[in-house]
Structure formats: structure tokens, C-alpha cells
Amino acid sequence: STIGFLILNTLWLSTTILGFWYIKRKNVILHSQWILRSFFLSFANMSIYIIVAIVHNALNFSYGSAYTIAVWLCWILNLLIAEILIRKNILNRKNVVKPFAKLYHSNSELICAFLLTSTKRS
């Protein structure tokens, strides 16, 4: 399970760094995809508990075996879910990313005006 955690930590750090790197280069779509992967990897700990409960209690594996299986499945399943969402183009629909991309690429006065008007409405 140590290797599973090492891979999880490496993937989490790498996806976060790539997300940051792409937003610094103003590539909002790739940023969104990498940050979505990072976001799902951040829930690995919760996934471990759920998987252990299922494998240990429902499938009658020993706790040690269930935990080892969960350490590997937690990041594999979470990345799989993230990839499915990315491949189904959830983030690339015009209602989600394009308004933010236009806003991000606009000048700073427009961004400030947008933020001021949106805070006044609430």
C-alpha cells in the first residue's frame, strides 16, 4: 500500500502543478481538466473508507487486504471518474468554461467591473 500512496501523492501534486501551469499560460480549458483531476484525487481519503467498508464488510476480505485494495482503487477510480467527465466534455460546454475564458482574457478593468457588479447584486 506504500507504493499506492506514493503514486497517489505524485499524481495529486502533478495534476495540481499542471493545472496551475496551464492557467498561468491562460489556457482555461486545459487548466479546468487538470484541476478536475486534482479535485477528484483530493477525495482519495474518503474513497479509501468507502472501499474498505465495501470490501471488508460486504465481500468479507480481511481488513488488511481490504485496505491495500482500497489504497490502489481510491486513486484509480477517482481518476477514472474525472476522465469520464472530461471525455464527455462536461467542462467544455459553452455554459461553463467559455464565459470564464472570455472574462479571463479580457482586460483587468472588465474583470474588476464584473466583480464589482456581481458583489453588488448579492
Order of alpha helices (4+ residues) and beta strands (2+ residues): alpha-alpha-alpha-alpha-alpha-alpha
